[in-house]
């Protein structure tokens, strides 16, 4: 079965993300694609490497209100 992105450019190649970086985490937001990537990062050979990338999908979160509420609760608790 062909992959989801075989016949078109992946969103990360079509869109420049808005990014925020902490010491160990990189957040990459792709508003047009409705994606938020969360990756652990580390330095190797002078370059930033991503590991353990998780992508939150806007449509999926919208279809599951309990997931959206849990994310909002966590963020509000960290405020």
PAVOVEX-879624 format. One record per residue (C-alpha): y, x, z; residue number from 1; residue in one letter. Coordinates in steps of 0.02 Angstrom, whole numbers, padded with zeros to 5 digits. Layout:
// residues N
<tido><yy>Y</yy><xx>X</xx><zz>Z</zz><resi>NUM</resi><resn>A</resn></tido>
...
//
This chain:
// residues 79
<tido><yy>00000</yy><xx>00000</xx><zz>00000</zz><resi>1</resi><resn>X</resn></tido>
<tido><yy>00169</yy><xx>00074</xx><zz>-00048</zz><resi>2</resi><resn>X</resn></tido>
<tido><yy>00290</yy><xx>00117</xx><zz>00091</zz><resi>3</resi><resn>X</resn></tido>
<tido><yy>00441</yy><xx>00009</xx><zz>00128</zz><resi>4</resi><resn>X</resn></tido>
<tido><yy>00565</yy><xx>00134</xx><zz>00055</zz><resi>5</resi><resn>X</resn></tido>
<tido><yy>00471</yy><xx>00201</xx><zz>-00097</zz><resi>6</resi><resn>X</resn></tido>
<tido><yy>00567</yy><xx>00102</xx><zz>-00228</zz><resi>7</resi><resn>X</resn></tido>
<tido><yy>00741</yy><xx>00122</xx><zz>-00154</zz><resi>8</resi><resn>X</resn></tido>
<tido><yy>00846</yy><xx>00248</xx><zz>-00062</zz><resi>9</resi><resn>X</resn></tido>
<tido><yy>00818</yy><xx>00247</xx><zz>00126</zz><resi>10</resi><resn>X</resn></tido>
<tido><yy>00965</yy><xx>00183</xx><zz>00228</zz><resi>11</resi><resn>X</resn></tido>
<tido><yy>00991</yy><xx>00354</xx><zz>00308</zz><resi>12</resi><resn>X</resn></tido>
<tido><yy>01024</yy><xx>00425</xx><zz>00134</zz><resi>13</resi><resn>X</resn></tido>
<tido><yy>01137</yy><xx>00281</xx><zz>00079</zz><resi>14</resi><resn>X</resn></tido>
<tido><yy>01245</yy><xx>00268</xx><zz>00234</zz><resi>15</resi><resn>X</resn></tido>
<tido><yy>01336</yy><xx>00392</xx><zz>00344</zz><resi>16</resi><resn>X</resn></tido>
<tido><yy>01303</yy><xx>00345</xx><zz>00525</zz><resi>17</resi><resn>X</resn></tido>
<tido><yy>01423</yy><xx>00338</xx><zz>00671</zz><resi>18</resi><resn>X</resn></tido>
<tido><yy>01351</yy><xx>00458</xx><zz>00798</zz><resi>19</resi><resn>X</resn></tido>
<tido><yy>01364</yy><xx>00496</xx><zz>00983</zz><resi>20</resi><resn>X</resn></tido>
<tido><yy>01279</yy><xx>00645</xx><zz>01061</zz><resi>21</resi><resn>X</resn></tido>
<tido><yy>01234</yy><xx>00689</xx><zz>01239</zz><resi>22</resi><resn>X</resn></tido>
<tido><yy>01148</yy><xx>00847</xx><zz>01297</zz><resi>23</resi><resn>X</resn></tido>
<tido><yy>00975</yy><xx>00783</xx><zz>01250</zz><resi>24</resi><resn>X</resn></tido>
<tido><yy>01002</yy><xx>00622</xx><zz>01151</zz><resi>25</resi><resn>X</resn></tido>
<tido><yy>01076</yy><xx>00581</xx><zz>00981</zz><resi>26</resi><resn>X</resn></tido>
<tido><yy>01125</yy><xx>00401</xx><zz>00942</zz><resi>27</resi><resn>X</resn></tido>
<tido><yy>01148</yy><xx>00361</xx><zz>00757</zz><resi>28</resi><resn>X</resn></tido>
<tido><yy>01216</yy><xx>00188</xx><zz>00711</zz><resi>29</resi><resn>X</resn></tido>
<tido><yy>01199</yy><xx>00124</xx><zz>00532</zz><resi>30</resi><resn>X</resn></tido>
<tido><yy>01299</yy><xx>-00039</xx><zz>00533</zz><resi>31</resi><resn>X</resn></tido>
<tido><yy>01267</yy><xx>-00090</xx><zz>00352</zz><resi>32</resi><resn>X</resn></tido>
<tido><yy>01079</yy><xx>-00067</xx><zz>00375</zz><resi>33</resi><resn>X</resn></tido>
<tido><yy>01079</yy><xx>-00144</xx><zz>00549</zz><resi>34</resi><resn>X</resn></tido>
<tido><yy>00990</yy><xx>00006</xx><zz>00627</zz><resi>35</resi><resn>X</resn></tido>
<tido><yy>01017</yy><xx>00106</xx><zz>00785</zz><resi>36</resi><resn>X</resn></tido>
<tido><yy>00918</yy><xx>00267</xx><zz>00797</zz><resi>37</resi><resn>X</resn></tido>
<tido><yy>00891</yy><xx>00350</xx><zz>00966</zz><resi>38</resi><resn>X</resn></tido>
<tido><yy>00821</yy><xx>00527</xx><zz>00959</zz><resi>39</resi><resn>X</resn></tido>
<tido><yy>00790</yy><xx>00665</xx><zz>01082</zz><resi>40</resi><resn>X</resn></tido>
<tido><yy>00865</yy><xx>00827</xx><zz>01017</zz><resi>41</resi><resn>X</resn></tido>
<tido><yy>00843</yy><xx>01012</xx><zz>01047</zz><resi>42</resi><resn>X</resn></tido>
<tido><yy>00907</yy><xx>01174</xx><zz>00970</zz><resi>43</resi><resn>X</resn></tido>
<tido><yy>00789</yy><xx>01282</xx><zz>00867</zz><resi>44</resi><resn>X</resn></tido>
<tido><yy>00845</yy><xx>01432</xx><zz>00765</zz><resi>45</resi><resn>X</resn></tido>
<tido><yy>01026</yy><xx>01380</xx><zz>00788</zz><resi>46</resi><resn>X</resn></tido>
<tido><yy>01000</yy><xx>01206</xx><zz>00718</zz><resi>47</resi><resn>X</resn></tido>
<tido><yy>00986</yy><xx>01036</xx><zz>00802</zz><resi>48</resi><resn>X</resn></tido>
<tido><yy>00812</yy><xx>00962</xx><zz>00784</zz><resi>49</resi><resn>X</resn></tido>
<tido><yy>00768</yy><xx>00780</xx><zz>00812</zz><resi>50</resi><resn>X</resn></tido>
<tido><yy>00610</yy><xx>00726</xx><zz>00901</zz><resi>51</resi><resn>X</resn></tido>
<tido><yy>00540</yy><xx>00561</xx><zz>00963</zz><resi>52</resi><resn>X</resn></tido>
<tido><yy>00653</yy><xx>00454</xx><zz>00854</zz><resi>53</resi><resn>X</resn></tido>
<tido><yy>00654</yy><xx>00268</xx><zz>00893</zz><resi>54</resi><resn>X</resn></tido>
<tido><yy>00742</yy><xx>00145</xx><zz>00777</zz><resi>55</resi><resn>X</resn></tido>
<tido><yy>00805</yy><xx>-00022</xx><zz>00841</zz><resi>56</resi><resn>X</resn></tido>
<tido><yy>00821</yy><xx>-00151</xx><zz>00704</zz><resi>57</resi><resn>X</resn></tido>
<tido><yy>00960</yy><xx>-00282</xx><zz>00718</zz><resi>58</resi><resn>X</resn></tido>
<tido><yy>00856</yy><xx>-00421</xx><zz>00640</zz><resi>59</resi><resn>X</resn></tido>
<tido><yy>00706</yy><xx>-00387</xx><zz>00751</zz><resi>60</resi><resn>X</resn></tido>
<tido><yy>00813</yy><xx>-00385</xx><zz>00909</zz><resi>61</resi><resn>X</resn></tido>
<tido><yy>00902</yy><xx>-00545</xx><zz>00854</zz><resi>62</resi><resn>X</resn></tido>
<tido><yy>00733</yy><xx>-00631</xx><zz>00833</zz><resi>63</resi><resn>X</resn></tido>
<tido><yy>00680</yy><xx>-00581</xx><zz>01010</zz><resi>64</resi><resn>X</resn></tido>
<tido><yy>00815</yy><xx>-00635</xx><zz>01134</zz><resi>65</resi><resn>X</resn></tido>
<tido><yy>00719</yy><xx>-00563</xx><zz>01282</zz><resi>66</resi><resn>X</resn></tido>
<tido><yy>00732</yy><xx>-00389</xx><zz>01203</zz><resi>67</resi><resn>X</resn></tido>
<tido><yy>00918</yy><xx>-00411</xx><zz>01171</zz><resi>68</resi><resn>X</resn></tido>
<tido><yy>00946</yy><xx>-00469</xx><zz>01351</zz><resi>69</resi><resn>X</resn></tido>
<tido><yy>00849</yy><xx>-00322</xx><zz>01421</zz><resi>70</resi><resn>X</resn></tido>
<tido><yy>00953</yy><xx>-00198</xx><zz>01320</zz><resi>71</resi><resn>X</resn></tido>
<tido><yy>01115</yy><xx>-00281</xx><zz>01374</zz><resi>72</resi><resn>X</resn></tido>
<tido><yy>01058</yy><xx>-00285</xx><zz>01556</zz><resi>73</resi><resn>X</resn></tido>
<tido><yy>01020</yy><xx>-00099</xx><zz>01552</zz><resi>74</resi><resn>X</resn></tido>
<tido><yy>01185</yy><xx>-00055</xx><zz>01471</zz><resi>75</resi><resn>X</resn></tido>
<tido><yy>01283</yy><xx>-00163</xx><zz>01592</zz><resi>76</resi><resn>X</resn></tido>
<tido><yy>01192</yy><xx>-00082</xx><zz>01739</zz><resi>77</resi><resn>X</resn></tido>
<tido><yy>01241</yy><xx>00091</xx><zz>01675</zz><resi>78</resi><resn>X</resn></tido>
<tido><yy>01424</yy><xx>00042</xx><zz>01656</zz><resi>79</resi><resn>X</resn></tido>
//
